[in-house]
Structure formats: C-alpha cells, structure tokens
Amino acid sequence: MPYIFNKYYPIRNIIFFIGEGVLIFFSLNVVYFFLEGAGQFSDGIVLYSFRAVVVTLIFQLCLYYFDLYDLSIVTGIADNITRITQAFGFGCIALGLLYYFFPVVIISTKVFLSAFLAICTSIILWRCLYFWVLERKLFTQPIAIVGTGDFAKTIAETVEGKQDSGYKIVAQVGLKGGDGSAQTSSPSLDSPDFRERCLAKDIEKIVLALDERRGHLSMHDLISYKFMGVEIVDGVAFYEDLTGKMPVEKVNPSWFLFSNGFHVSRLTERIKRLLDVLISLSGLLASLPITLLAALIIKLESPGPIFYRQQRVGQGGDIFDVIKFRSMGQDAEKDGAVWAVQGDSRVTKFGAFIRKARIDEIPQMYNVLRGDMSFVGPRPERPIFVRQLAKTIPFYSIRHVVKPGITGWAQVCYPYGASEEDALRKLEYDLFYLKNLSLSFDLFIIFQTVKIVLFQRGAR
C-alpha cells in the first residue's frame, strides 16, 4: 500500500507501529520461555509464535480502533493508559470468542495473565519514549520554508501544529503574515549563512510556498542547493503529503495538466468494479435482518414510503436516483431543498438512530450493483447544490470524473458538512483521492470507514 507508507504516514509513525507489534510479540514469547521452560518452548516454538502473532494482530487492531495510533495530537500518559486498558479489554473479549471457535490458539491462563502485564508495561514505556521523542522533535528532517504570503504561513502552522509531522522548521525565508508584516528575520536564499547551513545539512529540504513566484525566486541559487543534495519541493505537493488534501485555492489549471496522478488503468477500473459487486452483494445479504427490521420500524413510526429516492449527480454529470432508508418525515422538503443541519427537526427519532449507525446508507449498495455508484468515491451531491457550488468553488466539477461512492476519503477525514465552506474543504480531500486513486487506497478507506461506523462519528 504505497500511498500509506510514502505519503500520509511519516516513517517514524510506521516504526512506532511496527515497534509496538514487536513488543507485544516478544513479550508473549519471553513469558512462554520462562514459564514453560527452555526445552518445551523450543519444541513448540512454531505454535507459540503463531499464538503470539494472533494476539499481536488483535491487540493492535483494537489499539487502532481506539484511535491510539492517531499521533497527530499527543495526549497525557493517564489518558493513554485508560484508553490502552479499554482497547486491551475489547481485545481480550475478541480473543475469548476466537478461542471458543479455534481452541488451537488458546493460551493458558497463567501465561496469558503474566504476558498481559508484560505487554501493558512494555507498551506504556514504549509510548512514553515515543512521546518524549515527539516533544523534543528528535529524528525530524530540518526544512526551510520559502514564502511571502498566507500559503507559507499555513504550511508553517501545519508543520508546527502536527507533532508527528516528521519535520522541523529551521528557517523561514521571507515568510510574512496576511497583513504583510514579517514574522522572521531569517536570511535570504542567497545569504552566506543559508548556504553554509545547506552545505552542513542543517537544512535538508526547501519548501517553495510563494503565493506569487515571478520576480521572487533565484533559480540559480535553487539549482546550486539541489546540487548540494538539498531536496527542493513545491509547496502544494508538500502540503498534500502532510495533510492528505489538496489546497484547491493554490493550484491552477496547468497544475492539473502537468501533475502526476489523476490516472486509473483499465485493469484497476475492472478490479474496482468487481470488488464493488462482491462487497455490495455480501453487504446486502449480511444486512438483510437489519434491513427488514429497519423497514418495519420506519413504516410503523411515520406515514410514507420506507425508501427515499433523491436525484444525485453521478459520473460525467449524469443524474441518477440514490436510494436510502427514509429518515425524515414524509414532507420534509415541501419548501425546497436545504442543507442538512445538526439536530435537524425534520429527522424522525428512528431516523436519527439509523443515520448515526449508517443504517440509512445500506440501500445504496443497490446503487452500487446497478453501476450508478462505487463503494468508494466522492459522495454524490444533489443537482441544485452542484450547480450552486460549481459557480463558487474552483474545479468542483472534477470530482465527477469517477463514480460517486458510499464512503470516501473526505468522509473519513472531514466531519459531516452542510455549507459551501464545508463543500470546499471536502473537495480538497476528494481531489487528493482522485490524484492518488488505487485499490490499496480504497481498501484503506473502507478500513477507516469501519472504525467510523463502529464509533458513530461524523453523521447527522
């Protein structure tokens, strides 16, 4: 999954995740060794290792679903200990169910309790060490930001605000605030001090974040720094990799023409369609008991149809009817289309529940089977809103080059939005998805969606 490893997650986070898995695995095996004895451990090392792998996978999955691998914001040790305990509690329940169906992976109570204490202790110590590294910005890449406007300021604030970014700003050349006032007295690109710092590798990357480049950059200096081994990157690309979204207001049509990405092979399209059909068929069959119960309650709660059909804009601007369970009263839009809002009075009591649990989205899998939608893609919007947004938001229509999805990158990264500003912010994620579209990215989004559904985040 190259997207995950090369773009959104810094290498330090990947090392942190792998290191934690190694700690869990070896904690179990060390306890096995001391409690079972060297001879018995050697005879059953393959079985013991397999059991340790199972525990490691389940415990790390639980840590992930409790957001304990979201290291962008460092919380206190006490909060981490509480959440780790909760995650491992769910992990123990999952292991209990697994042991019931697959007795071969059972670990004796004596070994498991001792290993559990060893795992908890090692994980807490490991996290204390990692947070100490984050706070002191150790093992970070030193960068210089070259900019004279708001975009440079935004990048600088993003790097400083994201403690696990993997970067440390050591120079800000020409960075100014929105009012034009200088924020720093750092040297210019052609100063001897700046050149010496590049030669000494005190600056390893230069980020070009100028709102207007003409007349500001010395290409001769930049080329000389490149030959020194300093990486020169465009501010837009740097911001993309750092945030997982595209700064729509900072790009122009030529950027789309010459940018890498925005291409999906026919093989990828066919495999994606096959996965859509398989996932939708499986989902419709697995959710049939929930579907029948939801249909009954909707019918009993309020008059009107069980399903709600609404026109949406699909691939290429084609209009189709999206199908959802009705979550509002029968005449919710008698006065015309309006944005959904938090605590919408038009939503019924059961409608509020199925929205939070995402049950109202289940019928859309029929849209996927028909080919109107994909399982992963930009969310389809209503024609009246599309016409409105296309006039005010640059490049908004680009999101229609692929099939819309039940879930998408914007849905897992941005809270439910109901305004033009929210539409702009979500478009930044949608364009990033289009640029980096791949099967591995789709699977990652589905994996993220499962977590969001389980914890009921982002719905209205």
HELIX and SHEET records of a PDB file:
HELIX    1   1 PRO A    2  TYR A    3  1                                   2    
HELIX    2   2 ILE A    4  TYR A    8  3                                   5    
HELIX    3   3 ILE A   11  GLU A   36  1                                  26    
HELIX    4   4 ALA A   38  ASP A   43  1                                   6    
HELIX    5   5 ILE A   45  TYR A   65  1                                  21    
HELIX    6   6 ILE A   77  PHE A  101  1                                  25    
HELIX    7   7 PRO A  103  VAL A  105  5                                   3    
HELIX    8   8 THR A  109  GLU A  135  1                                  27    
HELIX    9   9 ASP A  150  GLY A  161  1                                  12    
HELIX   10  10 PRO A  192  LEU A  199  1                                   8    
HELIX   11  11 MET A  219  PHE A  227  1                                   9    
HELIX   12  12 GLY A  235  THR A  243  1                                   9    
HELIX   13  13 VAL A  248  LYS A  250  5                                   3    
HELIX   14  14 PRO A  253  PHE A  258  1                                   6    
HELIX   15  15 ARG A  266  ALA A  286  1                                  21    
HELIX   16  16 LEU A  288  GLU A  301  1                                  14    
HELIX   17  17 GLN A  315  GLY A  317  5                                   3    
HELIX   18  18 LYS A  349  LYS A  356  1                                   8    
HELIX   19  19 ILE A  359  GLU A  361  5                                   3    
HELIX   20  20 GLN A  364  ARG A  370  1                                   7    
HELIX   21  21 PRO A  383  THR A  392  1                                  10    
HELIX   22  22 TYR A  396  VAL A  401  5                                   6    
HELIX   23  23 TRP A  409  CYS A  413  1                                   5    
HELIX   24  24 GLU A  420  LYS A  435  1                                  16    
HELIX   25  25 LEU A  439  PHE A  455  1                                  17    
SHEET    1   A 4 TYR A 167  VAL A 173  0                                        
SHEET    2   A 4 GLN A 141  VAL A 146  1                                        
SHEET    3   A 4 LYS A 205  LEU A 208  1                                        
SHEET    4   A 4 GLU A 231  ASP A 234  1                                        
SHEET    1   B 2 PHE A 307  VAL A 313  0                                        
SHEET    2   B 2 ILE A 319  PHE A 325 -1                                        
SHEET    1   C 2 SER A 374  VAL A 376  0                                        
SHEET    2   C 2 GLY A 405  THR A 407  1                                        
END                                                                             
